[in-house]
Amino acid sequence: MHTALTIAGVDGSGGAGILADVKTMTAHGVYAMSAVAALTVQNTTGVFGVETVSPAFLEDQIRVVFEDIPPESTKTGMLFSAELICAAANRLRIHHAPHVVVDPVMVATSGARLLREDAVEALCRELLPLAEVVTPNLPELAELAGLPVDREEERVAAAAALWERYGCAVLCKGGHDTAAADDLLFDGAGPHWYRGKRVETRNTHGTGCTLSAAIASNLALGLPLPDAVGAAKDYLTGALAAGLELELGRGSGPLDHCYRMKGEH
């Protein structure tokens, strides 16, 4: 069985973070493992508190996974601090981790800051050079590249800048664009656009986690990066279209139908 590791935070409501990652990996037929960087007080309406583990504890979690069941791909999500970023990156270097997918997780959909502002430089310095692909949304891409991303040509330029600086492919997610849902992959071979129809739904909690976990799953299964991204986008679009209403708040996450969607695909 193929294996994948998620290094991220825990969302107790199950829509984002490690729980969303494990659901996604399992739905793809991949054996999921985890290393917990933080616990959150969170539901679909927002993030109300964060408690992090120590860097040494995070390193130990990653170490014992690699020593026992080496993952064929790894995704990082919410790491919150520079110290935890450095700890995760150190272990990924030591174990020569293949197929690293970095989801920057800088700001939650609700607006809560999930990466300290002083940790952005550490993310770029420590994790991006290890990544096969980084998956920023539009605001994250603008912050990481220091460039505007309002127009398509600006997004290509910003993604190309990150590629040139850090040597990792860049998947610019277009979900924050009010006009479309087009994603851009820049991997050194030029821009590749994944055109998508926008799904009108309030069930968007954890979409970034789900997409990056699906990409990591597809890489573990042996798909080349452009195909892994395309399949992940199709999976997420299908999950959003089949969204299940669970409660009376903001809306559930896209993973409520993950097992059914696996059967349909």
N, C-alpha and C positions, 0 to 999 in steps of 0.2 A: 504494500500500500504506500502511496506517495505521502510525503510529510511536509508540514509547513508550521512555522512558528510565528506567533504574534507577540510583539513587545509593546504594550500599550497600557491604558487605564481601564478601570472597570466602571461601567455604567449599569447601576442596579436595575434600571428599567428595561434593560435588555436590547435597546434599539441601536446603541452605538458601542464603541470601544471593543474590549476583548470578547464580550458576549456576542456582539454582532459578527466579529471576525470568525469566531468558532462556528457559529451557525452557517456562515457563508462557506467556509472551508469544508465543513461536513456536507453541505448541500452539493459541493463539487466532487465529493468522493475522496477528499483528502483528509488524512489524519492530522487533526489540529492540536497544537501545543501552545502554551502561553507563558510569558513572564510578565508579572504585574509591576508596573512602574508607579501607579497611583490608584487610590480609591476616590471615587467622586460621590457627592450627594447630588443626584441628577435624576431627572425624568424628562419627558418629551418637551416640557415647557422651559427648561433651563438647567444650568449648573449652579448649585448653591453652596458647594464646598469641595475642597480638594485636600487629600492627605497623601503625601508621597512616601515611598519606601526609601531606605538608605541606598546610596549608590552601590555599596558593597553587597547588599542583599539582592539588588537587581542583577549584578554581575554573577552572583552565585546561582541565581535561578537560570540564567542563560547558559552558564557553564555546564550545569548538570544535565540540561536538555541535550546540548551538543555532545556530551560525553556518552550519553546513553542512546538517544534516538536522533541522529543528526538530521536536521530539517533540510529539505531540498530547496526551500525558499523561506525567506523571513520578511515580514512586514513590520515596520515601526509605526506607531500611532502617537498618541498623547504621551510625551515624555516630560513636559512641564518645565524642567530646569536644565541649566547647562551641565550641572554635575551628573544628572541622570543620562543626558545625551552622551557625555563623555564615557560613562560607564558602559552603556549599550554599544557604542562604537568600538570601545576597546575589546570587548568580547567578540564582536563580529569580525574584527581584524584578526584576533588570535585564532579563531576557528575557520578563517577563510570562508566565511558564509557565502554561499552562492545565491544569486537571484534576490538581492535585497530591494524591497519596495519601501520607499520612504513617503509616508503621508505626513506632511508637516504639522497638521492639526494645531494651527495657531490660534484661531478664534472659532468658537462653537457657532452653530447656526443661530442660537439664541443671543449671541453677542458676548458671551463670557470668554475671557482670555484664558486659553489652555496652554499657552507657551509664554513663559516670562519674556518680556522684551529684551532682557539682557542675555537670553539664551539663543536668540536668532543667529548670532555670529557663530556660536558653537555648533548649531545645526548645520550651517553651511560648511564650516571648517572640518567637522568630524564625521558627519553622516553622509553628506551628499557625495563626497568622493568614493564612498563605499557602495553607493546605490546603483542599481541597474536603471531604475526610473524613480523620479520624484513626482508626486501627484498633487500639486497645488491647485486650489481654486483661484479665481481671478484676483481677489484681494491679496491672497498669499503670494501669488506670482509677482504682483506689483511690488510687494514688500521685499521679497527675496531678490528680485532683479534690480530693484530701484528704478523701474521704468514704467511708463503708462501702459495700460492694457485695454483701453477702451475699444480700439479697432482691431480687426483681424491681423493686419500687418504689424501692429504694435505687439500683439501677443506672440507672433512668430519671432520678432526681434528680441523680446524678453526671454522666451524659451531658448533661443539660440545663445543668448548671453550666458544663461546658466549652464548650458551644454559646454560652452567654451571654457567657462571658469572651472567647472567641477568634473566634467567628463561623464556626466550621467544624462540619460534621456529624460525628457520633461513631458509629462502629460498635463496640459492645462485644461482643467475641467470648466466647462461652460455653463454650469448650472446657475451661476449668479447673473448670467446675461438674461435680461428680461425678454429679449426678442427670440432667442433660440436656445437649443441645448446641444451646441456643437463643441466637441472636444478636439484638442490639438495635441498630437504627439510629435515632438521634435527629437530625433535620435541620431542626428549627424548626417542622415541620408536625405535631409530636407523635411519640410513640414508634411504631415499626414493628417488630414481632417476626418473625423468621424462625425458625420452629420446625424443629428438626432431630432426626433419630434418631441417637443416639450410635453410632459405629462402633467396635467393640472390635478394636483393633489396636495393635501396638507401633510401627508405622511412622508416627510423628508428627513426625519431624525435619523442620523447615522448613515446617510447616503455615501459620504466620503469614505467612511470606514468600510462599508460594504464593497465599494468599488475597488479600493486598494487590496482588500482581502481576496476578492475574486481574481484580480490580476496575479497576486502571489500564488493563488491556487492553480491558475492556468500555467504559470511558469513552472511550478512543481510538476505539473502533468506533462511538461515537455513542449508546450507551445512556444514559438518565437514571440518576442515582445509585441510586435504589431498585432498578431493574431490573439495574443493573451488579452490585450487591451480591448480589441473589438468584441471578443466573447464576453468580457466583463461588462462592457457597456450594454450589450444586449441583455445580459442577465439582470442588471440593475433596472433597465427600462421596463423589462417584463415584471419585475417585482413591484416597481412603483405603480404600474398599470393595474396590478392585481391587489393593491393595498387593502388591508383589512382595518376597519375602525375598531379600536379596542377600548377607548375610554373617552371621557368628555373634555379632555384638555386640548392640547394643541394638535395632536395626531400621533399615530403610531409610527414605527419605523418601517423601512422597506422589507425587513427580514421576516415579517409575519407569514409570508407565503413562500419562504425560501425552500422548504422541502417539497412543496407542491410544484414550484417553478422548476426544480431540478428534474422532476419527473416529466414535466411538459417539454423540457429542452433536451 
